[in-house]
Amino acid sequence: MTAAAAAASGGAQSSGAPSGGAPSGGVPSGGEPWAGAPVGDLTGAPSAGDDFASRVVSVVEAIPPGHAMTYGGVAAAVGSRSSRGVGQVMAHAGSELPWWRVVRASGLAPQGHEQRALEQYRVEGTPLRWARTGTFRVDLTRASWWPEG
């Protein structure tokens, strides 16, 4: 198990990706009944938490530079419908993963980490779409990736 998988499955929590925490991928900071719940509780199978987290980590680690997947796409690739569960895994292990390659369904970078993600997108040559307002999103038509097998 990689260090990222260990962190995601409840091991020592990493110090976080940019600015003290990995991108949450839309996981609210509190208020919802599931906020802060262990990953296993989000998958519907309590004993599957470690397995879910390690599968998410494996998919995210496999996304090639210049490509991206949505939170929902990662969930589907591991046989789940829990994009929020993917966000929870990313919140715990994201700093040790290429977190910028996992984007919101609209192609927007992880919330609160847009500038750091933009730096990575430029380095990797990730296709982007720019709005007149100066905001950007990953061009999912050209950058989407799906694991083989």
C-alpha positions, 0 to 999 in steps of 0.5 A: 500500500502506498503512503497515499493509500495509508493516509486515505484509509485512516493511517497517519493523516498527511499535512495536506496539499496546498495551504494545509489541506488537499482539495475536497472536491466538493466535500463540505466542511461540516453541517452534513451528517456524513461530513467527517465520516470514515471513507468506508461509511461513504461507500455503503460497505463498512469493511470496504473503506480501505479497499475503496481508498486504495482503488481511488489512489491507484486510479488517481496515480495512473492519470497521465500528465496533461489529462484529468478525470472528474470526481465522478469519473474516478468513482465510476472507475472503481465501481462506485457512484460516490464522487463525494467518497472520492473527494474524502479520499482526496482530502486525506491523501491528495497532497501525495497524489497528482490532485490537480488531475481530479476536477469537478464535473464542470472541469473546474480545478479543485475549489480553493486550489485553482492557482496551484492547479493552473501552475501544474496544468501549464507545466503538463500542457493540460488543455484548458478553456478560458472565459472572458472573465479570466477564469479557466477550466480543464477542457474535458473534451480533450483532456479526459482519461479513462483507465484501461482494463 
